[in-house]
Amino acid sequence: MERKETFNEVAREYDKYRPSYPKPLFIDIVNYASLRTSDRILEIGCGTGQATSGFVELGYERITCVERGNELANLARAKFKDKPGVTVIDSEFEAWRSDGASFDLAVSGTAFHFIQPQSFGYRKVFDLLRAGGATAFFWTVHVPAFNDVWNAIRECYNRHAPQLDDSNAPSVEAVIGERADLTLKDGLFHKLEVKTYRWDDTYTASDYVSLLNTNSRHRLVPEKRRSRLFEEIGETIEKHGGSVVKPQAIVLFLANKNRY
């Protein structure tokens, strides 16, 4: 199973436990794109509609969402059943055809990296955007912490899934550099702006384990090892006061369609 296929297995948990995107992110997007409420938005990999909700709450309801996971798509469709302008399509983005539709803004929340090759994804987005259209791709970036509870959690990983040890996880700065290069690589997009949003979330032991269970890399760990890993992580958090504070980071990449 590929990482991108794992989310569909835990669609309801994904919707419940994944952190929401911050409202200032959506405000920054619509301001950068000079977006009107009548403009059309294409969302690539909408999942259960977490990012979609951010636009709907600001009054933007002409959104075409393309989602390959049928369970994820069903939840998103149900969430926006009273919003006729929000359309959720079950399809891989690579295979989806727009039937001539063009869009003012293309967005993707922690999903666009699954489009392979990336050069194909950027080219397809370029072709789907009107002249002067904008892209807004953003990612949750893992930020390691190294206090007592997180170091103890790291020991659980080293016992059961050492490949998930985050000690050497790419920094936010490294992620920005790599994605900025990909965005501008073929000259399809320009006027790149990068914004970072940081905050802390507090999780109980059970909620944090439930969050981990929605993570694609964790989903690929064999079930017995994964269960033992989660059990030990939960026990570790309980021994350290019953909750953890997790630093969060979202990085947003804004760009305009270039003349080609």
N, C-alpha and C positions, 0 to 999 in steps of 0.2 A: 504494500500500500504506500502511495506517495503522501507526503506531508499534507498537501492541499486537500486530500480526500478525507483526512481524519476529522475535520470539523463537523461534517455532516452526521457523524456517529453520535455526537453530543450536542445537537443543535439547541435544545432547551437550556442545557447547562451553560453553553456558550452565551446565550442571550442573557442569562441571569447573572453570571459571575464576571464576565469580561468588563473591565472598567470602561465607562463612557468617555467619549472624547469631549474636551472642554469647549464651552460655548465660544470663547474668544477665537478658537481655531476657525470656526465657521464664519464668524464676523470678518476675520482677516481674509478668508477665501473670497467671500462675496465682494468685499471692498477691492481686493486686487483685481478681480475679474470685471468690476463695474457691473455686476449682475443685477438684472431686473427680475421681478417675480414672474414675468412672462417668458423669460429665457428658459432654454432646455438644458437639462443636466443629464449627463451619462455617468452612471456609477458602475464601476467595474469591481465585481466581487462584493456585493452588498452584505453578505452574511445574513444576519437576522434583522438588518435595517438599523443598526446603531448609528452609523454615520448619516444614513438617510433621515433619521429623526432630527438630527441637528439642522438640516436644511428646511425640513417641513416646519419646525418650530419657528423659523425665521420667515415663513410665508412663501417658501419656494416649493411648489408642488408639481412642477412639470419635470418629473424625474423618471428616466428609464434605467432600471437596475438589472444588471446581468449577473446571475449567480449560478454556478455549476452544481451546487449541492441542493438536491430537491427538498430535503427537510429544512434546510436553512431558508430556501426560497419560500417554502410554504409558510413558515413563521413570519417572514417579512411581508408576504402577501396578506396574511391575516391582520398584521399590525396596521397596515395602511388600507384596509378594505373600504374605509370611508373617504379615501383620497383618490378619486378617479384619475387624477393626473399622474399618480405614481404607479408605474407598471413594472412588475417583477417578471423577468424572463428566465426560465430554466435553461441554461446553456453555458458551455465553455465560451469565454470571450473570444478565443482564437477562432472558433467555428461560427460564431454568431454573425448574422448579416443584418444590417440596419435597414435594408430596403430603401436606401436613398436618403434616410433621415440624417440631418446634421445637428450638431450640438454646440452650445455656447461655452460649456464648461464640462470637462471630464474629471471625475474624482475617483479616488480609490483609497480605502482605509486599511492599511496593513494587509494588502492583498496583491498589489501589482507585481511584486517580485515573483509570484507564482506563474506569471505569463512568460513562457519561454519559446524561443529566445527573446530576451528583453528588447532587442532591436526590432523584432517583429511587432511587439506590443506597442512600442512608441510610434512606429510607423502607422499602425492601424489607428491609434488615437489621433495622430496627425490628420489622417484621411477623413476621420469622422467629425473633426472640428470645423466650424465655419472659419472664414478668414478672421484672424485676430482673436480666435477663441483661446481659452486658457486651460491649463491643467493644474490640478491640486491633488498631489499624491502624498499621503502621510502614513507614518509608521509608528507603532509602539516600539520603543527601543529599551531593551532590558538594561537596567542600571544595577550592577552588583553592590551589595552592602557588606561590610566586614566587621560588624559588631558581634557580640558573643552568640546571639541566637542565630544569626546568618552563618557564622563559622561552624556552628554545630549542625545546621541544616546541610552545609556543604559536606560535612563528614558523612551524612546519610547518602548523598550522591556518590561519594567516592566508594562507598561499600556496594551500592546497588546499580548505579548508572554513571560511571565516571565520565562518560562522554558528555554528560550534562553539567559537569562542573563549570561554573560561570566565572572562575577566577580570571580567565584570560578572554572574557567576552569583549567584542569590539566596543570601543568607547563611542559615545554619542558623536564625537568629533570625527572618528574614523568612518562611521556610518554616513555622516553628512558628506564627507569627501568622496566616498565611493558613489553615492547616489547622485550627487551633483554632476560627476563625470558622466554617468549613464544618461542623465537628463539632457545634457548638452552635446553628447558624443557625436551624433550624426548631423547636427546643425538644424534639426527639425524644430527645436524650441530655443527661446532666448529669454532675456530679461528675468533670469532666475532670481528668486528670493527664497531664502530659507528661514524658517521660524521654529523655535523650540519652546515647548510648554512643559513645565515641571511642577510636580506636586507629590505629596505623600498620601498613600492610602493605608488604612489600618484594617487588618484581617484577623478574624478569629482563626483558630487552628482548622476547624472544619471548612470554613469559607476559603481559606488559602489552598487547602488540598483540592477543593472543588474547582478553584481557578486553575490550578496546575493540570487538572484532568482535561481541561479544554485546550491545552497547549499541544501543538502538533508534534513536537519532538518528544514530549512525554507520552503521547498516544502511541508512538512507535516502539516504546519499550515493551518487551513481552509482558503479558498480563500479570503473571505471578510476581515477577520482579517489580513491576510497577506498583502492585498492591502493597508489597512489603515496603517499598520506598515511601509511598504515601503514608502508610501506617507510622513509620519511623519519623517522618517529617511532622506529622500531627502530634505525636508523643513529644517530640523535641520542643515544639512551640508551647505545648501545655506546661512543660517543665520550666519554660522561661517566661511564665506569666500569662499564658493563654492567648496571646495575640502577637502579631508582628506588624511593624511599620515598613511598608515597601515603597522605596522611591520610584516614581513613575516619570517617564519622559516620552513625549510625542514630538516627532520632527516632521515638519510640513515643507514640501517642495512646491513652489509656485513657479509657473513658467507660461509664457505666451507662445502661441503658434507663430513660427517664423515664416516669412515669405520664402517660397522655395522655387 
